[in-house]
Amino acid sequence: MNRPDVMTSFTTGLADINLDETDGRRAGAQAAAMKSASSSIYDMAATLSGRGELWNWGMCDPDLAAEIEARLPGFAEFGTDGFSEQLYYLALRDLPGGLDGCAGQTLLEVGCGAGEGLNFLSRLVPDTRMTGLDLSPRAVARANATLARGDSLRFVQGDAEDLPFEDSSVDLLINIESSHTYPDLDRFLREVARVLRPGGALSHIDVFTRQRLQTMRRITAELPQLTWATDHDVSAAVRAAVRRRMTPGSRFRRTLDRQRMNPLVRTIATHSQILMFGGMFAGYRPPASIRALSRLGVVPWMSGLPMESYRHQVAVRV
Ligand SMILES: C[S@@+](CC[C@H](N)C(=O)[O-])C[C@H]1O[C@@H](n2cnc3c(N)ncnc32)[C@H](O)[C@@H]1O
């Protein structure tokens, strides 16, 4: 598949999965096409994104930032704005045992991208044995080449819907801004329940359309192995982070601005980057130049999916 075909397959697949009003179970050729497009897109991201960059929309909560700063002074000095790290911090802090309960535990991240988020967590809770799993072979190869440290931090390629781990072999499992691309959410959550040991916990963070949230609620009601402890809407903090990143002069914008490209290409690249990092969710309206290019058919018009909320949910394995 060439690049425009991959993008088309990915956006069509995303719409199909997230606007589904039926049972949230996609299989066969349609699911395989979505996974192949997803894997190609994140292979590209693994090639293009810089060291230390995470791949989620982030959240901006000054209290959380202060908590992280108290534990890891200067945590964002490695070249990021620290917003994406806040989501990772939240994922561990709100587990039933909190951050201190992670010591000596095994932690699996499903959909770890190039591993930068897990690497950040490994600095926060160094006594936790961490494994990251991702569908994208290049993201996993990059994570293993740049971040892996023996049994403390390792990365494997695999599919969230078919986890390559034994039953009851994982203490804690996190999943951040990844499950909205899985064709079969039911299968993923059953895999989570299978690999978690009794008493183990899941921290799930993602963006939801109205339909996808309904699907998730239906699936979880039929899955007694997981008891849902919390479901927090963190949309306001996520929107705040996206808006800060969209502001000209932000660290996010400067990263792009440093790259050599002609002004038109820069405008299009900035627009695409804003769309990928939650712009529509935060009320972004493309500039007049992009609207004009879209009318001419040069830039595809992307209204984005009607994402309604960004949530953090915690479940305990019965
Ligand atoms: C938006 S990125 C988030 C990455 C990381 N969690 C973060 O917050 O920076 C979504 C990730 O999910 C991965 N992914 C998508 N479908 C997957 C699947 N079926 N199994 C495992 N990983 C998958 C992608 O390859 C990508 O790395």
The ligand as a Gaussian input file, in Angstrom:
#p B3LYP/6-31G(d) Opt

LIG

0 1
 C       -1.462000       7.058000      19.656000
 S       -0.222000       5.837000      19.850000
 C        0.037000       5.891000      21.614000
 C        1.388000       5.331000      21.991000
 C        1.716000       5.459000      23.479000
 N        0.785000       4.728000      24.298000
 C        1.734000       6.914000      23.915000
 O        0.823000       7.325000      24.634000
 O        2.679000       7.633000      23.544000
 C       -1.146000       4.308000      19.633000
 C       -0.243000       3.054000      19.651000
 O       -1.069000       1.887000      19.661000
 C       -0.454000       0.907000      18.838000
 N       -1.453000      -0.086000      18.381000
 C       -2.481000       0.101000      17.520000
 N       -3.161000      -1.048000      17.350000
 C       -2.555000      -1.982000      18.129000
 C       -2.785000      -3.359000      18.391000
 N       -3.799000      -4.030000      17.790000
 N       -1.961000      -4.011000      19.244000
 C       -0.935000      -3.356000      19.856000
 N       -0.654000      -2.059000      19.639000
 C       -1.454000      -1.369000      18.792000
 C        0.116000       1.721000      17.687000
 O        1.092000       0.998000      16.957000
 C        0.660000       2.948000      18.429000
 O        1.994000       2.750000      18.821000

